Amino acid sequence: MEPMSLEADLVKPAVLLTIIAETVLKEAIVNMLKSYGVIGYTITQVQGEGNHGRRMGDMAGYNTNIEIKTIMSIELSNDILRSVKDYQGKQAVIAFRSHIETL
């Protein structure tokens, strides 16, 4: 039997979940993530253009978006994506996940 590679010992599969939403949803989304047991996340202000028009953040607190990133299992990401879907149609929000490896 061959010894396991160092890489196999170091990394584990995970999901990077990214949510881009109107800034007014920040508190609601963070509370929802915490209700699922998420304890780590990163939030940044972002600008862009899409189906909901331009979000350039040219006025503080108006027409601004945030991007929230967090790492989790695929099973947990399924539950959170279902919750994020509830916001769609009411607010500008999109979510996607990427399969990653983490230490």
N, C-alpha and C positions, 0 to 999 in steps of 0.2 A: 504494500500500500504506500502511495506517495505521500510525503508530508504536505500539509496544507500550506498554501502560499502565505506569506506575510500579509498580503493585501486582503485575503479572505479573513484573516484574524482581525484586521483593522476596521473594515467597513461593514456597514449593515444597510440593507435596503430600507428606503423610507420614501415619503411623498413630501414635496414642497408645494404647499397650497398657497396660491396667490389670489388675493381678493382686491379688485379695484372698484372703488365706490365713491359716491359723493361724500364729502367731509362730514355732512350732517349725520351720516350713519355710523361714524366712528365709535361712539359710545355703545350703540346697540350691537354692532358687530363684535366689539371687544367683549361685551357681556355675554353674547352668545358663545363665543369661543371659550371663555372661562367656564360657562355652564357645561361644556363638554370636557373640561379638565385640561384645556390648553393652558400652559403656564408661560410659554415663551413665544414672542412674536416681535416683528419689527414693523414699524409704521413710518412711511415717508409721504411727503406731499409730492404729487405728480401732476403733470400737464399732458394734454393730448387731445385727440379728436377722434370721434367714432360715431356710432348710431345716435347718440344723444347730443351730438353737436360738439363744439369746441369747449374744452375745459382748460382754460389757460391760467386760472388763478391770478388774474390781473388785479383783482380787488380782494383784500384780505377777508376770508370767510364767505366769499361769494363766488360761485362758479368754480369751486375747487374740488379736487379729488384727492383721495388717499390710496396708498397701496399698502396692504397688510400681507406680510409673508410669515409663514409658520411651517414647521416640520412636524410630521406625524405619520401614523400608519395609514395604509390605504383604506382600512375599514373605518377609521375615524373620519377620514376625508370624505367618504361616502355620506356619512351622517351630516357633516357640516355643509357639503354641497347642497343637500336637500334643504337645509335651513336657509342658505343663501338664496336659493331659487324662489323662496317666498317673497323676497324683496323685489325681484324682477317684475317689470311691468308697472311698479309703483315708483321706483327710484332708479337712477342710473347705477348699475352694479353688474360686474362680471367676475367670474371666478374660474380658475383653471388650476390643474395640478400637473406636476412634472415628477417623473420617477427619478430618484436620486440615490446616492450612496452617502452615508454619513459616518463619522467616527463614533 
